[in-house]
């Protein structure tokens, strides 16, 4: 069994070996084993298994880094792994966006093979980067913006650019109605920053952190929903809570459990319940069950 300090030693050794190879050194298994006070078999495992995602090779009993490969700005294994994960997330954000973002990543890391794969279904907004940059500036400086949204000109107080279920939205106060709305980012056109500033409530950050979906309502006080989760899916709710407000109320002997979570609107959680049917049930408020029953009944009547 490997304890935490063992992993620390391994990581330190891998970091030093990789750094030295990156600096152009040619290393032998025997010398490394002596230096780190480990067996030659351990060093062989380091080079053949633990560092096999890097372009290192053995030549006449000495290990080298390929000439055209350099960890330009990364000096540790941890940093390289983080960059690999970032690259896969970027690729999932869509082709246009990933092409532009990978040009930036290529200045930091230089490899041809990434051992990490991430499947994230994120909408490509590569063709809206100028609008996003403008909105970021307006949000940061608290400037109002005028835009065209569908058929209307709107004066907005932009608060956050958010992504829910892979789609990008702008959260903003509609100045004509003085209420918070969600605007589909790709439908925002003719953006123009105004000189007029606005103030922001601190409550928004808390609502965003606790929200489950884009259906959350900033104007309503949160209320608690209690759910019965069957044993078939309980592990998924333990691994990844619905939101930060999720609480496990009871765990039953058969592996099922009762949980509660805060929402601000019934529709915030209804799609999730439908997704996990029939392994999830609303215990309270019961009105949510009635809505779902009506929706399922209507669906079954479709020819």
C-alpha positions as CSV (number, residue, x, y, z in Angstrom):
1,X,0.0,0.0,0.0
2,X,1.4,3.4,-1.0
3,X,1.0,6.2,1.5
4,X,0.8,9.9,0.7
5,X,4.5,10.5,1.3
6,X,5.3,7.7,-1.1
7,X,3.3,9.4,-3.8
8,X,5.1,12.7,-3.0
9,X,8.5,11.0,-3.5
10,X,7.4,9.5,-6.8
11,X,6.1,12.8,-8.0
12,X,9.3,14.6,-7.0
13,X,11.4,11.9,-8.7
14,X,9.4,12.1,-11.9
15,X,9.5,15.9,-11.9
16,X,13.3,15.9,-11.6
17,X,13.8,13.3,-14.2
18,X,11.5,14.9,-16.7
19,X,13.1,18.3,-16.1
20,X,16.6,17.0,-16.6
21,X,15.6,15.3,-19.8
22,X,13.9,18.5,-20.9
23,X,17.2,20.3,-20.3
24,X,18.9,17.9,-22.8
25,X,20.6,15.5,-20.3
26,X,21.1,11.9,-21.2
27,X,20.2,9.7,-18.2
28,X,21.0,6.1,-17.3
29,X,18.8,3.8,-15.3
30,X,21.7,2.8,-13.0
31,X,22.7,6.3,-12.2
32,X,19.2,7.4,-11.5
33,X,18.6,4.4,-9.2
34,X,21.6,5.3,-7.2
35,X,20.7,9.0,-7.0
36,X,17.2,8.4,-5.8
37,X,18.0,5.4,-3.7
38,X,15.5,3.1,-5.5
39,X,15.9,-0.1,-7.5
40,X,16.7,-0.1,-11.2
41,X,13.4,-1.8,-11.7
42,X,11.6,1.3,-10.2
43,X,13.4,3.6,-12.6
44,X,12.6,1.4,-15.5
45,X,8.9,1.6,-14.5
46,X,9.2,5.4,-14.2
47,X,10.6,5.7,-17.8
48,X,8.5,3.0,-19.5
49,X,5.2,3.5,-17.8
50,X,4.9,6.7,-15.7
51,X,6.5,9.0,-18.2
52,X,5.5,7.1,-21.4
53,X,3.2,9.9,-22.5
54,X,6.2,12.1,-23.1
55,X,8.5,11.7,-26.2
56,X,11.5,10.1,-24.4
57,X,13.4,7.2,-25.8
58,X,16.4,4.9,-24.9
59,X,19.6,5.1,-27.0
60,X,22.6,2.9,-26.0
61,X,21.4,2.5,-22.4
62,X,20.8,6.2,-21.9
63,X,17.4,8.0,-21.9
64,X,16.9,11.1,-23.9
65,X,14.1,13.6,-24.8
66,X,13.3,14.1,-28.5
67,X,15.1,17.1,-29.9
68,X,12.0,18.9,-31.2
69,X,10.1,18.6,-27.9
70,X,10.4,21.1,-25.0
71,X,8.3,21.8,-22.0
72,X,8.7,25.5,-22.7
73,X,7.1,27.0,-19.7
74,X,6.0,24.0,-17.6
75,X,8.6,22.5,-15.2
76,X,6.5,19.9,-13.4
77,X,4.5,16.8,-14.3
78,X,1.5,18.3,-12.5
79,X,1.4,21.3,-14.7
80,X,1.6,19.3,-17.9
81,X,-1.3,17.1,-16.8
82,X,-3.4,20.2,-16.0
83,X,-2.6,21.5,-19.5
84,X,-3.6,18.2,-21.0
85,X,-7.0,18.4,-19.3
86,X,-7.4,22.0,-20.3
87,X,-6.7,21.1,-23.9
88,X,-9.4,18.4,-24.0
89,X,-11.9,20.8,-22.4
90,X,-11.1,23.4,-25.0
91,X,-11.6,20.8,-27.8
92,X,-15.0,20.0,-26.5
93,X,-16.0,23.7,-26.7
94,X,-16.3,23.5,-30.5
95,X,-14.0,23.5,-33.5
96,X,-13.8,27.3,-34.1
97,X,-13.1,28.1,-30.5
98,X,-10.6,25.3,-30.0
99,X,-8.5,26.3,-33.0
100,X,-8.0,29.7,-31.6
101,X,-7.5,28.6,-28.0
102,X,-5.1,25.8,-29.0
103,X,-2.8,28.4,-30.6
104,X,-2.4,29.9,-27.1
105,X,-1.9,26.5,-25.5
106,X,0.7,25.6,-28.0
107,X,2.9,28.5,-26.7
108,X,2.9,26.8,-23.3
109,X,3.0,23.1,-24.2
110,X,4.4,21.2,-27.2
111,X,3.2,17.7,-27.8
112,X,1.5,15.6,-30.5
113,X,-0.2,13.0,-28.3
114,X,-2.6,13.9,-25.4
115,X,-3.4,10.8,-23.2
116,X,-6.5,12.5,-21.7
117,X,-9.9,12.5,-23.3
118,X,-12.8,14.6,-22.1
119,X,-16.3,14.4,-23.6
120,X,-18.0,17.8,-22.8
121,X,-20.9,18.8,-25.1
122,X,-20.2,22.5,-25.1
123,X,-21.6,24.9,-27.8
124,X,-19.0,26.4,-30.1
125,X,-19.0,30.2,-29.7
126,X,-15.8,30.8,-31.7
127,X,-17.6,33.1,-34.0
128,X,-18.8,35.3,-31.1
129,X,-15.4,36.0,-29.4
130,X,-15.6,39.7,-30.2
131,X,-19.0,40.0,-28.6
132,X,-17.8,37.9,-25.6
133,X,-14.8,40.2,-25.2
134,X,-17.1,43.3,-25.3
135,X,-19.4,41.8,-22.8
136,X,-16.6,40.8,-20.5
137,X,-15.4,44.4,-20.5
138,X,-18.9,45.7,-19.8
139,X,-19.4,43.2,-16.9
140,X,-16.1,44.0,-15.3
141,X,-16.5,47.8,-15.5
142,X,-20.3,47.7,-14.8
143,X,-21.3,49.5,-18.0
144,X,-24.8,49.1,-19.5
145,X,-25.0,47.8,-23.1
146,X,-27.5,48.2,-25.9
147,X,-28.1,45.3,-28.1
148,X,-30.4,43.8,-30.7
149,X,-32.1,40.6,-29.4
150,X,-34.4,39.0,-31.8
151,X,-36.6,41.9,-33.0
152,X,-36.1,44.3,-30.2
153,X,-33.4,46.8,-29.1
154,X,-32.7,46.3,-25.4
155,X,-30.8,48.2,-22.8
156,X,-29.2,45.7,-20.4
157,X,-27.1,45.6,-17.3
158,X,-24.8,42.6,-18.1
159,X,-24.0,40.5,-15.1
160,X,-22.5,37.1,-16.1
161,X,-21.7,35.0,-19.1
162,X,-22.8,31.5,-18.1
163,X,-22.9,28.0,-19.5
164,X,-25.7,25.6,-18.6
165,X,-26.0,22.1,-20.2
166,X,-23.5,23.1,-22.9
167,X,-25.3,26.3,-24.0
168,X,-24.0,29.9,-23.5
169,X,-26.2,32.6,-22.0
170,X,-25.9,36.2,-20.8
171,X,-27.5,36.9,-17.5
172,X,-28.6,40.6,-17.5
173,X,-31.1,43.0,-16.0
174,X,-33.5,44.2,-18.6
175,X,-33.7,47.9,-17.8
176,X,-37.2,48.4,-19.3
177,X,-38.7,45.8,-16.9
178,X,-36.1,45.9,-14.2
179,X,-35.9,42.1,-13.9
180,X,-33.1,39.6,-14.5
181,X,-33.4,37.6,-17.7
182,X,-31.3,35.0,-19.5
183,X,-30.3,35.8,-23.1
184,X,-29.1,33.2,-25.5
185,X,-25.6,34.4,-26.3
186,X,-25.6,33.6,-30.1
187,X,-28.8,35.7,-30.6
188,X,-27.2,38.9,-29.2
189,X,-26.3,41.3,-32.0
190,X,-25.1,44.9,-32.5
191,X,-23.7,45.2,-29.0
192,X,-22.7,48.7,-27.9
193,X,-21.3,49.6,-24.5
194,X,-22.8,52.7,-22.9
195,X,-21.2,55.3,-20.6
196,X,-23.9,54.7,-17.9
197,X,-22.8,52.4,-15.0
198,X,-24.9,50.2,-12.7
199,X,-24.5,48.4,-9.4
200,X,-24.7,44.6,-8.8
201,X,-26.3,42.7,-5.9
202,X,-24.0,40.2,-4.2
203,X,-26.9,37.7,-4.1
204,X,-26.3,36.8,-7.8
205,X,-23.0,35.0,-7.0
206,X,-24.7,32.8,-4.4
207,X,-27.6,32.0,-6.7
208,X,-25.3,31.0,-9.5
209,X,-23.2,28.7,-7.2
210,X,-26.3,26.9,-6.0
211,X,-28.2,26.8,-9.3
212,X,-29.0,23.5,-11.0
213,X,-30.0,24.7,-14.4
214,X,-30.7,27.9,-16.4
215,X,-34.2,27.9,-15.1
216,X,-33.2,29.4,-11.7
217,X,-35.1,32.5,-10.6
218,X,-33.1,35.4,-9.1
219,X,-36.3,37.1,-7.8
220,X,-37.5,34.2,-5.7
221,X,-36.3,32.9,-2.3
222,X,-34.9,29.4,-2.4
223,X,-37.0,26.5,-1.2
224,X,-36.1,22.9,-0.5
225,X,-37.1,19.9,-2.6
226,X,-36.8,16.4,-1.1
227,X,-36.1,13.5,-3.4
228,X,-36.1,9.7,-3.0
229,X,-33.1,8.2,-4.9
230,X,-33.1,4.5,-5.8
231,X,-30.1,2.3,-5.1
232,X,-29.5,2.0,-8.9
233,X,-28.4,5.6,-9.2
234,X,-27.6,6.7,-5.6
235,X,-23.8,6.5,-6.3
236,X,-24.0,9.1,-9.0
237,X,-25.6,11.6,-6.6
238,X,-22.9,10.9,-4.0
239,X,-20.1,11.3,-6.5
240,X,-21.5,14.5,-8.1
241,X,-24.1,16.4,-6.0
242,X,-26.9,18.2,-7.8
243,X,-25.7,21.5,-6.3
244,X,-23.8,22.8,-3.3
245,X,-27.1,22.8,-1.3
246,X,-27.6,19.1,-1.7
247,X,-27.9,17.3,1.7
248,X,-28.2,13.5,2.2
249,X,-31.1,13.2,4.7
250,X,-31.2,9.4,5.0
251,X,-29.4,6.4,3.7
252,X,-31.3,3.1,3.6
253,X,-30.1,-0.5,4.0
254,X,-31.0,-1.3,0.3
255,X,-28.6,1.5,-0.9
256,X,-31.3,4.0,-1.7
257,X,-31.3,7.4,-0.1
258,X,-33.3,10.5,0.6
259,X,-31.7,13.8,-0.3
260,X,-32.8,17.5,-0.3
261,X,-31.7,20.4,-2.4
262,X,-32.6,24.1,-2.7
263,X,-34.1,25.5,-5.9
264,X,-35.8,28.8,-6.8
265,X,-38.2,27.5,-9.4
266,X,-39.8,24.0,-10.0
267,X,-38.6,24.0,-13.6
268,X,-35.0,24.2,-12.3
269,X,-35.1,20.6,-11.2
270,X,-37.9,19.0,-13.4
271,X,-35.6,18.2,-16.4
272,X,-33.2,16.4,-14.1
273,X,-36.0,14.3,-12.6
274,X,-37.2,13.3,-16.0
275,X,-33.6,12.4,-17.0
276,X,-33.3,9.9,-14.1
277,X,-36.9,8.4,-14.3
278,X,-38.0,6.0,-13.0
279,X,-35.2,5.8,-10.4
280,X,-36.0,9.1,-8.7
281,X,-39.2,10.4,-7.0
282,X,-40.2,13.8,-5.5
283,X,-41.3,13.5,-1.9
284,X,-42.0,17.2,-1.6
285,X,-43.4,19.5,-2.8
286,X,-45.9,17.1,-4.4
287,X,-46.9,19.6,-7.0
288,X,-43.7,18.8,-8.9
289,X,-44.9,15.2,-9.3
290,X,-48.2,16.4,-10.7
291,X,-46.4,18.4,-13.4
292,X,-44.3,15.4,-14.4
293,X,-47.3,13.1,-14.5
294,X,-49.1,15.5,-16.8
295,X,-46.0,15.8,-19.1
296,X,-45.5,12.0,-19.2
297,X,-49.3,11.4,-19.9
298,X,-49.2,14.0,-22.7
299,X,-46.1,12.3,-24.2
300,X,-47.7,8.8,-24.1
301,X,-50.7,10.2,-26.1
302,X,-48.5,11.3,-28.9
303,X,-49.0,9.0,-32.0
